[in-house]
Amino acid sequence: MTDRSDILSFPITVRHEHRLIFTRDVFAPENTALADVLTPREPGGTARAVVFWDGGLEAAFPGFAERMSRWFAARTDRVCLEAEPVALPGGEAVKNDSHQLERAWATINAAKLCRHSFVIVLGGGAVLDMVGFAAATAHRGIPIVRLPTTSLSQADGGVGVKNGVNYFGKKNWLGAFVVPHAVVNDLAFLHGLPPRDRRAGLIEAVKVALIRDAGFFEFIAARVDALAAFNPEPYEAVIRESARQHLEHIATGGDPFERGSARPLDFGHWAAHKLEQLSDFRVSHGEAVAVGMALDLIYARRTSLLPEPVAERILAVIQRLGFELYAPIMQVRGASGRQDMLDGLEEFREHLGGQLTIPMIRGPGQRLDVHEMDGPTVKASLDELRARYG
């Protein structure tokens, strides 16, 4: 026996496969894209599953619920639904309502799902986040298959490895990192969206292009008017490439679960998250990201990180895509006496932990991290946004 302390340390490596499948009309009778990923653990077995879906899909695609039910009914040899598909309200409200989370847990429990079963979810980012958190915390993790139905979720959030719900008035305060079993992007969903939602995914495409790929930004800039008009060919190409860029970064960037202090995919997001919160989520995520990126672009120009002609060109592209670059709620002052937007910096740091790390750019495809932001310069940038775009 020894009275000294011993330390035992063993590395644990878990291999994840992050799959993204593109298809069209996923519930067409002949389409097997979803069935092909619902693989039972036992050869020759039947996959057990429950389905949660954004009830707004019925209004956008009349008869959707019936088509979905017929598709599953024709495949009982491959997948067994253990409950009727559960319709949920879409939008950020579903992440603010704890009763919806409890409802998802109750459905999973009543269906007697296990870690060999599947939770299938169709919807925009908020529905994917809430149901993803429910699946991640039921039995310590039930595999989830995501079918993003909005441009924002197909271009970015739906292919990520995060989920969460809002708590204490803070975005995604409760959440987990989970690699989905599969993501199925049905491009047909994109064309049933109202213009506001169809536009939203384009801002995440601009963001990832600015962070990672100057060539992708030039592709967007050269087709900006066609994209603003939602011309199907370039529009689908941009959403697909945005999804691929996000997926590649997660898989190869070295920190898929954000253990470090950097959040390289969150350019413009420190302000966007605060703007969403201040507006009680009336400003959508895509709209907030556009404003947040505009703020950071002006800040980068004011601090000589970004040449003025480059900043102005990027701002013009964002505006020509149809985005507003200012929201009056940004001027609200909090209990501290300063603009509440500035509190977003500390909340951003707190959410990740460690040193404040804000992604900025020197030009398209040229990302760098900054670890402090000058308050007076942020305020001057806010004032410039109001003067130019308010």
C-alpha positions, 0 to 999 in steps of 0.5 A: 500500500502507498499513501501517495496519490495515484493518477490513472489516465486512459484516452477515450476515442469515439469515432463519429460518422456525420452524414448529410443526404440531399434529396427531393420530395422525401415522402414521395412513394419511391423515395427511400432516402430516409428509410435507408438511414433508419438501420436497425441494430439487428440485421433483418430487424425493424427500426423503431421510431417516433416522429416530431414535425413542425405543424406549419408544414401542413399550411405550406404543403397542403396534405403533407401530414397524409403523405408522410403517414402514407410513406411510413405505412408503406414501409412497416417492414423497415420502420415501425412508428411507435406513436402517431407523428407529433405536430409542434409549433414552429419558431423560437417559442417552442424553445421557450416553452418547457411544456413542449420539452416535457411533451417530447419526453412524455412521447418518447417515454410512452413509446418505450424507445431505447438507445437502439431506436430513433427520434425523427424530427422535421422542422426549422432550427428551433424545432430541431433544437428542442427535439434534439435536446429531448432525444439527447437527454432521454435514456442518455441519448437516443439517435436522432435523424434530422430533416431540416425544413427551412433554408436556415436549418438546411444551410447551417443549424440542421447540419450542426452537432448542437441542440438546446432550449432557452432558459433564464431568458438566455438562448440555448442555456440548456443544451448538449453536443450530439452528432445526429445519426443522419441529416436529410436535406430535402431541397423541395422544402425550400420552395414552399417557404415565405420570402422571409424564411427563404432569405434567412439561409442566405445570410449563413451562406455569406457568413461561412463564405466570409470565414472560410472560402473567398471563392464561395463569397465571389460565387454569391456576389456574382449572383446576388440579384438572382439569389434575392429573387430566389432563382432555383438553380443558384439558390439551391446551389448556395444552400447546398454549398453552405451546408457542405462548408459547415459540415466540413468545418465541424468534421475537420476543424479540430473542435466539433464540441467547442472545448476551446474558446473559439467559435469560428462559425459564429461571425456576427453572432455575439450581437445577433444572439443579444438582438434576438433576446432584446426583441423577444425573438421577434427578430428572426435568427437570420435577420439578427445575424445580418445585423450582427455581421454588419456591426462587426464589419463596421467595427472591423473597418473602424479598427483597421482590420478590414479595408473600407472598400472590402467592408462596403462591398460585403455590406452591399451584398448583404443588403442586396440580398434583401436584409435590413442592417439595423434594428431599433431595439439595438439602442435599448439601455439596460439596468447597467445604464449602458446599451444592452447590446454591449452585454451581449459580449459578456454573455457570448463569453459566458456561454462558451467559457474561457477567454472572450473570443470573437471571430472577425475577418480581414477579407473574404476567407481570412478569419482571425480571432480577437480577444477584446472589443473596445466598448466606445468603438462598438458604440460608435459602430452601432451609431453608424449603423443607425445613421446609415440604415436606421 
